[in-house]
């Protein structure tokens, strides 16, 4: 069972069915980036992919009372967006052979796996979060967490006090926690 921002997805579904806009917004923010990436791989047009996903969420909100209680929305969301993307290709008069090839790829190719898209979004967010760290803080954090240096070793290597190193690591953690707060649960999984 998925948990989004500390709330079980099953509870979010029920809140969505009851018209809770906050639940809808949580689901939207959590799934939107991965769904757009997914749709982009099918229609090969990022603008149309965003339009497809936005239309999907509009339809989801409008038809929320008809949603069947389920333990996971992820497969439903990705399947619905895939179908809408294929319908877009149909509307654009893409040949049925190409549409069938795309349908087969999305069902069998690992590149179209929704789990990988969520992981890819997480990796992008982690990279952006690290880029927000000041250069010296990033260097100290990197030495500490990824290269296994102790605080004393870092202080000696960079000619800093041990207290400065500790403060910089603490600052890095605070920035990363804030930047990745929406993804903390996912990070624990991976």
C-alpha positions, 0 to 999 in steps of 0.5 A: 500500500502506498503512502503519500506525505504520510497518508495511506493512499487508500485514505486519500482515495476515500477523501478524493471520492468525498470531494477533498481538494487537499487529497486531490492536490496531494495526488496531483503533486505526487503523480503529475511529474511521472505521468507527464514523463510517461505520456511524453515517451508515448506521444513524443511531445512534452506540451501534448503530454502535459495536456493529456495529464492535465485532462486526466486529472480534470476528468479524475476530479469530475468523476471522483464519485465513480472511483472504485475503492482500491488500494492503489491508484498508481496502476490506474493512473498510468493505464488511464494516461497511456490510453489517453496518449494512444487516443491522442495518437489515434486522433492525430492519424498515427497509423494503427500499426504504430499505435499497436507497437507503442501499446506493446512497448508500454506494456512490455518495455522496462522504459515504460515501467511506472515504478522507474518513472517515479524513481527517475523523478526522485533522482531528478529531485535529489540532484536539484536538491544537491545543486541547491547546497552551497559548494563548500557544504556540498563538498563536506556532505559528499565527503561525509556521506558518500566517501565515508570520511569522519568529521575529523578527517574532513576538518583536517583535509579542508583545514576547518574546525570539527565544529564547522564540519558538523555545522555544514553537515547539519545545514546540508541535512536541513536543506535536503530535508526541506527540498525533498520533503515530498519524497522522503517516503520514496527515498526510504523505499529506495 
